Amino acid sequence: MRVPLTAHGAKEMALAALCFGGAAAAAWVLLPTLPELRVGVAVVSGLALLFVLNFFRDPQRRPPTGEGNVVVSPADGKVTLVDRVESCEYLGGPATRVSVFLSVFNVHVNRVPLAGTVRYLRHQTGRHGNAMNAASARENERQYIGFETETAGADGQPVRYLVAQVAGAIARRIVCPVAEGQRFETGARFGMIKFGSRTEVYFPAGCGFEPGVRPGDAVKGAATLLG
């Protein structure tokens, strides 16, 4: 049976277990005359460990089915933007953008919105501002992943789209262990952003993508129909 935790958090989970478990054990041994305090330390340590484990949870998800190309959310969280940008790298022109903000309580494993092959990768260093702000997409550290699908869009050409993993004020590490030429199915895991972040999807104008969500909607990676 698969343990619903991501391997990307193995180091952090092991360190948390060592630190919080050690703190609880030390309090139990060193404070025999203060039972209320040592119980309190044990409870706080246990809750802190549960928080870390909860952050790195990685549940199984099954993408919805439907006619045509079903695009799923790349992350759990709340939709903060559905708009049009006049210029988008890799796509070479205007695009429709859907942005999802992930709080520290969301699942942070990122999912592929639409089956395709990785054709473009670029990491951009930057700030670590609040990922809720739209400016974070331009100013914060981020990783771009460009995909090309095997099916044609409204213009008759293979659909290309771009995913951006954006680091936030708390999330300081983007995980993206993929390579150009690697193929992914819809909903497949491709990385994560550790401790609060933002994930964006860009589809070129004219390809036929129609957003099925709006700002304020709660979404789940690989499970919610994005468009």
Stockholm file with secondary structure:
# STOCKHOLM 1.0

chainA/1-227         MRVPLTAHGAKEMALAALCFGGAAAAAWVLLPTLPELRVGVAVVSGLALLFVLNFFRDPQRRPPTGEGNVVVSPADGKVTLVDRVESCEYLGGPATRVSVFLSVFNVHVNRVPLAGTVRYLRHQTGRHGNAMNAASARENERQYIGFETETAGADGQPVRYLVAQVAGAIARRIVCPVAEGQRFETGARFGMIKFGSRTEVYFPAGCGFEPGVRPGDAVKGAATLLG
#=GR chainA/1-227 SS CCCSBCGGGHHHHHHHHHHHHHHHHHHHHHCTTCHHHHHHHHHHHHHHHHHHHHHTBCCCCCCCCCSSCCCBCSSSEEEEEEEEEEEETTTTEEEEEEEEEECTTSCCEEECSSCEEEEEEEEECCBCCCTTSTTHHHHBCEEEEEEEEEEECTTSSEEEEEEEEEECSSCCEEECCCCTTCEECTTCEEEEEESSEEEEEEEETTSCCCCCCCTTCEECTTTSBCC
#=GC SS_cons         CCCSBCGGGHHHHHHHHHHHHHHHHHHHHHCTTCHHHHHHHHHHHHHHHHHHHHHTBCCCCCCCCCSSCCCBCSSSEEEEEEEEEEEETTTTEEEEEEEEEECTTSCCEEECSSCEEEEEEEEECCBCCCTTSTTHHHHBCEEEEEEEEEEECTTSSEEEEEEEEEECSSCCEEECCCCTTCEECTTCEEEEEESSEEEEEEEETTSCCCCCCCTTCEECTTTSBCC
//
